[in-house]
Amino acid sequence: MADTLIAELSATLGKEQSFEALVRQLLSMLELVTDLESTYLTQIDLEAGQQHILYARNSQRLQIPEGLTVPWGDTLCKRALDEDRCFTDDVANVWGDSEAATALGIATYASTPVRLEDGSLYGTLCAASSARKPLTDHGAQVLQLFAGLIARHIEKEQLVQQLQAANAALTAHSYTDALTNLPNRRAVFEELPRLFAIARREGRDVMIAFIDLDGFKQINDQHGHEAGDAFLIQTGKRLHDGLRAGDILGRLGGDEFIVAGIGPGSHHDATEAARAMKARLTPLLQGQFDLGPCRIDYPGASIGIIATNPATSTPETALREADTAMYQEKQRRRQGTTATYWVQT
C-alpha cells in the first residue's frame, strides 16, 4: 500500500498540472489512505469570518458540498485548531454544538491546517465520515504531508502570479510614456504593423497624423518646465478623448504625437478622409490650456496627415512621409497658405 501510494504520489507531483487537478488527485489518495468517505480542502477568510469548501471528494453516503461557505466560528476546523485536536471519531459528543457538523451528519472527522511559509493560515485539509472510524498513524501522517504539498503548490502559484504581475507591470512601463501615460515610441512602432495588417486585409488605407506642438519651447522658456509638462499632459488627454475606436495614439517624444487609424476603402476618398481627420483633431489642440500657475490661449499645433496604401507602404516609410507632411504644414501655417494632404497610393 505504501509503495503504491509513493509511486502514485511521485507520478502526480511529476506532472505539470493545475492546482485543482493536483488537489483532486490528493483528495482521492487521501480517501484510500484514511478510509474516510469524504475528503475536502477548505479556504479560510479570517477577515470575513468564513470558511469556503474549495474542492471535495464524496464517495459514499456523506456529502460535503463543494462550494459551500459557512461561518468560520461554527466549523469543526476552528474547534480542531483551537483545541489542537486533529481527529475524533465521536463528533456528536466532542463538538455537538456545531450546527454545520450536525446538518452534514459528520461522525468522524480529521483535519490539519494548510499553512504557508509565512505562517499564515490558508485553509484546512479534512477527511470525514458519517460512521465512526479510526484514523491510523499512517493516515494522520499522510494528511499532514498532503497539507504541506498543497501549501507549497499554493506558494508556487502565488510566486508565478507575482512574477507575471511584475512582468506585466515592467512591460507596461517600457511601453508607456512616463509623463502622459500614453503609448511611447516603442509601443507605437510595435502597434503600427498590426494596424497595417488589418487595413491590408480589408483593402483600406491607413491614416496617420503627425502632430508637432508649435511654440512648445516658448511655453517652457516663459512659464517653466512644470507648465510645459502640464501642457503635454493636457495635449495627450485631449487627443485621447477625441480618438475613434481602433485608433492608435502615442507620444513619440518631446512635443511630437501621432494618431493613426483605418482609412477609407477607396483611395479616391483618401483626401476627403484626411480633411475629416484634420477637422477632427485640430480643434482638440486649440483654445485655453490651464497650466497651473498660468493659463494660455493656444492657437493650435502643426498636424501633417497622410493616407497611405498598406499594400505598397510600410509603417516606417509612412511615418517619414507623415513627418514631412507635418513640416510642410508648419511652413504653411507660418505663411498662411492653403493646407495640402498627402495621399500615397
Order of alpha helices (4+ residues) and beta strands (2+ residues): alpha-alpha-beta-beta-beta-alpha-beta-alpha-alpha-beta-beta-alpha-alpha-beta-alpha-alpha-beta-beta-alpha-beta-beta-beta-alpha-beta
